[in-house]
Amino acid sequence: MKSSTFNKVTITSLLLLSLSAVQADESQQGDQFSGNVSGYLGQKTLDDKDWSKLDQQGSLGIISDFKKESWPVSIAVDLIVSGNIEETGPLEDLGGSLETHLGVRKIFELSNSSFQPYVGGGVSFVTAGLEHKNNGKRISKDDDSAAGYWVGTGMYYAVSEHFNLGFDVRYSDADVTLFDVKRKAGGIHSGITVGYHW
């Protein structure tokens, strides 16, 4: 990939930031860290003019956020991988993307309720690729990376003190160039989440 090193550094940095914040000094009473880490399963819908029969892609990811009690919003660090394969006889077209979303998330704590709706947004780092095969042999491949933005909403439902179920819907935007054609690499993401709250 043209920017695989950049993406690896970005993802590693964001995960280390998240972990270091969680492990920071929580001994200060009244201003402790809390947060959520959830697995994500869903679908990404892209522009069919740019992606043809690969415009519907299955997605897996991690949705996470953390904050101190005194902060008005949580820091959001999300990672979503999407992809699909279209087969026509011996021909295979493969398309996919890796998206890192960094930003903020406002979680609304409703009194006497297990539901916590949220909204969020920020910057997205997207790597997208297309590959063509014939009888399992690669004919051509191209990938590109770009920065953009994302906005989204969703909800956590507290099944127990530390266990959440939920859903997440978001839109991401970034333009990449694949096979000399400018394409929208972002899209509409929708899925369910299962995770841990601390």
N, C-alpha and C positions, 0 to 999 in steps of 0.2 A: 504494500500500500504506500501511496505517496507520502502520507503523513502518519504512518502507523506508530512511529516513535513518539511523535507529538501527542497522539491519543493515549498511548501507554503512560506517558509522563503525566498527562492531565488526569487520567483516571486514578493512577497511583497517588497523586498529590491530593486529590479530592477525598479519596478513601482514608488517607493518613490524617487529613484535616479532621474528618469526621471522627475517627478513632481517638485522636489526641484530645478533641474537645470533650468526648464522652468520658475519657479517663482523667480529665482535668480535675483540679481541686474542688471536690463537691462538699468539703467540710464546712464551707461558709454557709451558715444557717440562713434560710430565707432566700437563697439565690442558687439553688442546686440545678444541675442539668436534668432535663427530661428529653425523651425523644421516641422515635418510632423507626423500626427497620422492617420492611415488608417485602415478600416476594410478589412479583407481578406477572400475571398471565393475561394476554389480551390480543388485540389485533391493531394493525396500523393500516390506514387507508391513504394511499398516495394519489397524485394526479394521474388519471388514466391516460392522458395525452403524453406524459413523459415515461410512463412505466407499462403501458399497454396491459397485457394479461398478468403482469406482476404487481398490479396496483393494490392488491389485498394480501397482506403479509402477516403471518403469525408472529407474536412477540413474547419475549421473556425479559424480566428485568428485576431491578431492586429499587424500591422507593424508600428513601430515608430522609429524616429531618431531626434536628436537635435544637434546643434552646435553653437559655437560663431563664429562671422564673421572671426576672426583671426585664427580659427582652420582649418587645411588642410582637415580634415575628420569629419564626424558626428558620434556620438555615436548611435549605433543601439540597440534597445531593442524590441524583437519580441516574440510573443507567438502564437503557432499553436496547435490546438486540432484536431485530426483525428480519424476516426473510421468507422467500417463497421460491418454488421451482415449477416451471411450466414445461411439460413434456409433450412433444409432437412427434410420434414415431421415435426414430433414433436421436432426434434433436432435443436438447435440453437448454432452457434459458433459466439462469439463476440470478436473483436480485436480492439485495439485502442492505442493511445499514446498522451501524452502531452509533447510538446517541448518548452523550453525557450531558445531563441537564444540571446546571448549578444556578441557584437563586434563593428566593425566600418563599416561605409558605405561612400564611396566616390561618391558624387553626382556631375555630370558634368553640369554646367550651360552654355547652348549654347546661344550665342548672337542672339537676335531677334528671339527667338524660345520659344514655350510653352513646348517643350519636354525637360525633364531632365533625361537622362539615369544614371544608377548607378551600382556600383559593391560593394560587401561587403563580410565579413566573420568574423569568431570568434569562440567562444566556445558554445557548445550546452549542455543542461541538459535535458535528455529524460527519461520519465517514460512510460513504455509500459505494456500492460496487455492482457491476453487471458482468456476467460470465456466460459464454456460449459453448456448448459441447455437442459433439457428434459421436454417437456410440461410446460415450464415456470419455472421449478424448477432447481436451480443451482446444477450442478453435481460437477464441479471443477472450480477453479479460481487460477490464479497466476499472479503476477506482479513484476517488477524489475525496477531499475533506474540506469542510467549510464551517464557519461560525455563523450563528443566527440567534434566534430567540425562541422561547416557549412560554405559553400561558396555559393554565389548567385549573381544574376544580375536582373535588372528590369528597369522600367522607370516610371516617373511621367509625367502626362500631365496636365498642369494648365488650367482648364476650366475657372476659374476666379482667382482673387487675392488670395482667401483663400480656393478654392475647387479644389481637384485633382482627376483624374482618373489614373489608371495605371495597370501594371502587374508585377508579381514577380515570378522568377524561381530560385530555390535553391536546393542544395544537402546537406543532413545532414548525419552524420555517428556516430553511437554509438552501442555498443554490450550489449545486456541484456541476462539473462538466465531465460527462462520460461519453466516450467515442465522439468527441468534438461537438456534443450537443449539451446545451445548458438545461439542467433538469432540477425540479423541486425535489430535494432529498428529505424534507420534513413531511408531515402529514397529520392526520387526525388519529390519535391513540385512544383506545378505550379498553379497559380491562378490570379485573378483580385483584384484590390484594389480600394477603394473609401474612400477619407478622407479629412482632414483639414490641411491647411498649415498656419503657422504664421511667 
